[in-house]
Amino acid sequence: MSGKIDDYLRFHESALSLRAQRQQMLASNIANADTPNYKARDIDFGKTLQAAIKGTANGGNAPGALLTTSPLHLAGKHGANASELKGQYRGVVQGSVDGNTVDMDVERNQFTDNALRYEAGITLISGQIKSMLTAIQGQ
């Protein structure tokens, strides 16, 4: 029974984990907005989530874990969390004299969008768990 419940919630587990990691990456971009030569990073959420789902569907990784194609992807280098993603550098929207590529308007927009989507995911999972609990209790 618990295997079916795990399967039912696995997609949301992967999506929320990925959203949380992306939020940390976006927060890092905002925190380094004034750091010379800092390059803004982000991930392609859709592609990374598809890779995570394929990894769990194929039995390649533990449930909810992200698919890796290189041992360095989730290696936790530079004091980072072991589950941190290696992001792609974001393209330069407006050049800066000090070489920093952080555009605060873009970062704030992405940060807010990601936070709202994370909250929506939590609300959806909460509703699903309540529905399952109601079905189990027979109310």
C-alpha positions as a LaTeX table, in Angstrom:
\begin{tabular}{lrrr}
\hline
Residue & $x$ (\AA) & $y$ (\AA) & $z$ (\AA) \\
\hline
Met1 & 0.00 & 0.00 & 0.00 \\
Ser2 & 2.73 & 2.46 & 0.92 \\
Gly3 & 4.40 & 1.80 & $-2.45$ \\
Lys4 & 1.32 & 3.10 & $-4.25$ \\
Ile5 & 1.17 & 6.16 & $-2.03$ \\
Asp6 & 4.86 & 6.80 & $-2.69$ \\
Asp7 & 4.26 & 6.56 & $-6.44$ \\
Tyr8 & 1.28 & 8.89 & $-6.12$ \\
Leu9 & 3.32 & 11.60 & $-4.41$ \\
Arg10 & 6.73 & 11.07 & $-6.07$ \\
Phe11 & 6.18 & 13.66 & $-8.83$ \\
His12 & 5.33 & 16.36 & $-6.30$ \\
Glu13 & 8.25 & 15.38 & $-4.10$ \\
Ser14 & 10.64 & 15.80 & $-7.03$ \\
Ala15 & 9.05 & 19.06 & $-8.16$ \\
Leu16 & 9.11 & 20.63 & $-4.68$ \\
Ser17 & 12.69 & 19.55 & $-4.08$ \\
Leu18 & 13.73 & 21.04 & $-7.40$ \\
Arg19 & 11.81 & 24.28 & $-6.70$ \\
Ala20 & 13.52 & 24.61 & $-3.30$ \\
Gln21 & 16.95 & 24.17 & $-4.88$ \\
Arg22 & 16.11 & 26.69 & $-7.59$ \\
Gln23 & 14.95 & 29.16 & $-4.93$ \\
Gln24 & 18.35 & 28.88 & $-3.25$ \\
Met25 & 20.08 & 29.51 & $-6.57$ \\
Leu26 & 17.94 & 32.59 & $-7.28$ \\
Ala27 & 18.53 & 33.89 & $-3.75$ \\
Ser28 & 22.26 & 33.50 & $-4.31$ \\
Asn29 & 21.98 & 35.56 & $-7.49$ \\
Ile30 & 20.17 & 38.33 & $-5.60$ \\
Ala31 & 22.66 & 38.23 & $-2.73$ \\
Asn32 & 25.55 & 38.62 & $-5.18$ \\
Ala33 & 24.03 & 41.44 & $-7.21$ \\
Asp34 & 26.92 & 43.75 & $-6.27$ \\
Thr35 & 29.72 & 41.17 & $-6.44$ \\
Pro36 & 32.17 & 41.97 & $-9.26$ \\
Asn37 & 32.35 & 39.30 & $-12.00$ \\
Tyr38 & 29.52 & 37.23 & $-10.46$ \\
Lys39 & 27.61 & 35.32 & $-13.14$ \\
Ala40 & 23.89 & 34.77 & $-12.53$ \\
Arg41 & 22.83 & 31.11 & $-12.63$ \\
Asp42 & 19.50 & 29.37 & $-13.13$ \\
Ile43 & 18.15 & 26.01 & $-14.22$ \\
Asp44 & 15.73 & 24.92 & $-16.90$ \\
Phe45 & 13.05 & 23.68 & $-14.53$ \\
Gly46 & 11.09 & 21.66 & $-17.10$ \\
Lys47 & 14.07 & 19.74 & $-18.47$ \\
Thr48 & 15.51 & 19.10 & $-15.02$ \\
Leu49 & 12.17 & 17.84 & $-13.71$ \\
Gln50 & 11.77 & 15.53 & $-16.72$ \\
Ala51 & 15.26 & 14.16 & $-16.06$ \\
Ala52 & 14.35 & 13.60 & $-12.40$ \\
Ile53 & 11.15 & 11.76 & $-13.32$ \\
Lys54 & 12.94 & 9.61 & $-15.91$ \\
Gly55 & 15.62 & 8.78 & $-13.36$ \\
Thr56 & 13.09 & 7.52 & $-10.83$ \\
Ala57 & 10.93 & 5.78 & $-13.45$ \\
Asn58 & 13.92 & 3.88 & $-14.82$ \\
Gly59 & 15.09 & 2.90 & $-11.37$ \\
Gly60 & 18.32 & 4.81 & $-11.89$ \\
Asn61 & 18.13 & 6.82 & $-8.69$ \\
Ala62 & 16.40 & 6.65 & $-5.37$ \\
Pro63 & 12.81 & 7.87 & $-5.30$ \\
Gly64 & 12.68 & 11.65 & $-5.54$ \\
Ala65 & 16.37 & 11.94 & $-6.39$ \\
Leu66 & 17.49 & 13.91 & $-9.41$ \\
Leu67 & 19.01 & 12.15 & $-12.38$ \\
Thr68 & 22.73 & 12.81 & $-12.75$ \\
Thr69 & 24.81 & 12.37 & $-15.86$ \\
Ser70 & 28.08 & 13.24 & $-14.17$ \\
Pro71 & 29.33 & 12.59 & $-10.64$ \\
Leu72 & 30.08 & 16.31 & $-10.34$ \\
His73 & 26.46 & 17.45 & $-10.83$ \\
Leu74 & 25.40 & 16.91 & $-7.23$ \\
Ala75 & 28.85 & 16.65 & $-5.69$ \\
Gly76 & 28.42 & 19.47 & $-3.21$ \\
Lys77 & 31.56 & 21.36 & $-4.23$ \\
His78 & 32.49 & 24.70 & $-2.66$ \\
Gly79 & 30.71 & 24.00 & 0.61 \\
Ala80 & 27.34 & 23.59 & $-1.10$ \\
Asn81 & 24.58 & 21.24 & $-0.09$ \\
Ala82 & 25.05 & 17.75 & $-1.54$ \\
Ser83 & 21.71 & 17.98 & $-3.35$ \\
Glu84 & 22.40 & 21.39 & $-4.92$ \\
Leu85 & 21.99 & 21.65 & $-8.67$ \\
Lys86 & 24.66 & 22.88 & $-11.00$ \\
Gly87 & 22.92 & 25.71 & $-12.81$ \\
Gln88 & 23.50 & 27.19 & $-16.20$ \\
Tyr89 & 24.76 & 30.72 & $-16.50$ \\
Arg90 & 22.02 & 33.12 & $-17.44$ \\
Gly91 & 22.55 & 35.22 & $-20.57$ \\
Val92 & 23.54 & 38.84 & $-20.16$ \\
Val93 & 20.49 & 41.10 & $-20.45$ \\
Gln94 & 22.27 & 44.33 & $-19.73$ \\
Gly95 & 26.05 & 44.52 & $-19.46$ \\
Ser96 & 27.79 & 45.76 & $-16.35$ \\
Val97 & 31.13 & 47.53 & $-16.00$ \\
Asp98 & 32.23 & 45.17 & $-13.21$ \\
Gly99 & 31.30 & 41.98 & $-15.14$ \\
Asn100 & 28.31 & 41.09 & $-12.95$ \\
Thr101 & 25.42 & 39.56 & $-14.95$ \\
Val102 & 22.70 & 39.80 & $-12.27$ \\
Asp103 & 19.67 & 41.80 & $-13.44$ \\
Met104 & 17.68 & 42.49 & $-10.28$ \\
Asp105 & 14.38 & 42.89 & $-12.15$ \\
Val106 & 14.77 & 39.45 & $-13.74$ \\
Glu107 & 15.94 & 37.86 & $-10.49$ \\
Arg108 & 13.09 & 39.28 & $-8.39$ \\
Asn109 & 10.58 & 38.19 & $-11.01$ \\
Gln110 & 11.98 & 34.65 & $-11.19$ \\
Phe111 & 12.27 & 34.45 & $-7.39$ \\
Thr112 & 8.63 & 35.48 & $-6.89$ \\
Asp113 & 7.35 & 33.20 & $-9.66$ \\
Asn114 & 9.24 & 30.23 & $-8.24$ \\
Ala115 & 8.02 & 30.95 & $-4.70$ \\
Leu116 & 4.39 & 31.11 & $-5.87$ \\
Arg117 & 4.74 & 27.86 & $-7.78$ \\
Tyr118 & 6.33 & 26.21 & $-4.74$ \\
Glu119 & 3.44 & 27.36 & $-2.56$ \\
Ala120 & 0.94 & 26.08 & $-5.14$ \\
Gly121 & 2.69 & 22.70 & $-5.10$ \\
Ile122 & 2.44 & 22.55 & $-1.30$ \\
Thr123 & $-1.27$ & 23.42 & $-1.48$ \\
Leu124 & $-1.86$ & 20.73 & $-4.11$ \\
Ile125 & $-0.06$ & 18.04 & $-2.11$ \\
Ser126 & $-1.93$ & 19.05 & 1.03 \\
Gly127 & $-5.23$ & 18.64 & $-0.81$ \\
Gln128 & $-4.21$ & 15.24 & $-2.15$ \\
Ile129 & $-3.19$ & 14.02 & 1.29 \\
Lys130 & $-6.47$ & 15.24 & 2.77 \\
Ser131 & $-8.37$ & 13.42 & $-0.01$ \\
Met132 & $-6.50$ & 10.20 & 0.66 \\
Leu133 & $-7.09$ & 10.53 & 4.40 \\
Thr134 & $-10.80$ & 11.05 & 3.79 \\
Ala135 & $-10.89$ & 7.97 & 1.55 \\
Ile136 & $-9.02$ & 5.87 & 4.11 \\
Gln137 & $-11.27$ & 6.99 & 6.97 \\
Gly138 & $-14.39$ & 6.50 & 4.86 \\
Gln139 & $-15.95$ & 9.85 & 5.69 \\
\hline
\end{tabular}
